[in-house]
Amino acid sequence: MEALLRFKQQLIKEADHQGKTPLYYAASLGDHRTVERLLVLDISIAYVLDKQGFSPIHVAASKGHTSVIREIVRHCPDSGELVDPYGWNALHIAIFNGQANVVRYILETAELEGTINQPDFDGNTPLHLATIERKTWILRYLRWDGRVNLRSKNKFGQTAIEIDRSIKESSITSPRELQNITPSIWGHLGTQHSWLGNIKISPRAEQEEANAVQTYMQMGQTLLMVATLITTVTFAAAFTMPGGYNNDVGPDRGQALLQSNNDFKWFIITDTVAMTCSIIAACLLFWGAVNSNKSSYVYYFTSAAALTYIALQSTAIAFETGIKAAMPDQQCLKTLGTLVGAAFHVITFLALSQLVKMFSLPEACRFFISHLCKLKCKIKNKP
């Protein structure tokens, strides 16, 4: 590619028989490095539409390539204003294709703020579309963003709250055909946040969510076993102290022999942290499985996984400090303990990095804050 661009740079503007440019294909494949290279040469290609009226940022949004969208927006901040022949912007397209990661990115990007309440040619904002398509997780993201206008109306005079709950998936081939449907009203609900829980989910979306939650619950069972094992090991370690106990008759009988050793003190601290975190993690998994609704189980699972990660790291540190406290003069064993502990830290960190991809931290914080508020209200309302 570099050789071609060096001798014939105008190739970046050439389109095929479908009107698609090299940038369009790079965006479709998620190749953000090539996208960056092409935009450095000429930013105007970001605004070229194919014969169907789609731009590179649209195809990137449809396929969930946030890194590509980031590059396009960095070079062309106003590219988010581009719309397809139906008036859909990148946020509309991401919602229609169920790309929750793109939706989150757009909501967090200041340059794309104008897309949040932008209506299409039927007057449907991204919130309307998320309601029509029954994208429950995306609806939560939009609902939690204070910039989203819940009272915005489409050309039928409907807000997202008032869109017909009884629309069947089989009666619509595309949400763009909604103008053929006579609107009906949901009715006025108590608060602006209460309506989301009353949306009727399409069978396919409901089945997909149920399958995802079932997967999390199966993973939760494995995590519960790990948390229980850590609790057992750390509890036993607390009563089998490195160095043993003082068996001599006197006031110090039964006390740990190494209690003045700094490594021993760190052993006690990290062992306590590991045991505490693993117990809380086990309780969260149990509580989430028994008392929460299915869609919120992922938050309990994620919190328990984070606590289990802390417990595992603390267990590794306890192992290292325990060896150092019991055998302070054995440099070989101290080095071996350090290497084993370091390897353990790396492995658990890699596991955590995979876990972080599963959820948004602000989203999880808002979830727990809302539950704390509900708990507070219940306590206040008790006679």
Secondary structure, DSSP 8 states (H G I E B T S, - for coil): -HHHHHH-GGGGG---TTS--HHHHHHHHT-HHHHHHHHHH-GGGGG---TTS--HHHHHHHHT-HHHHHHHHHH-GGGGG---TTS--HHHHHHHTT-HHHHHHHHH-GGGGGGTT---TTS--HHHHHHHTT-HHHHHHHHH-TTS-TT---TTS--GGGS-TT--GGG-S-GGGGGGS--------SSTTTTGGG----HHHHHHHHHHHHHHHHHHHHHHHHHHHHHHHHHHHHTS-TT-B--SSSTTTTSBTTTT-HHHHHHHHHHHHHHHHHHHHHHHHHHHHHHS-GGGHHHHHHHHHHHHHHHHHHHHHHHHHHHHHH-TT-HHHHHHHHHHHHHHHHHHHHHHHHHHTTS-HHHHHHHHHHHHHHHHHHHHH--
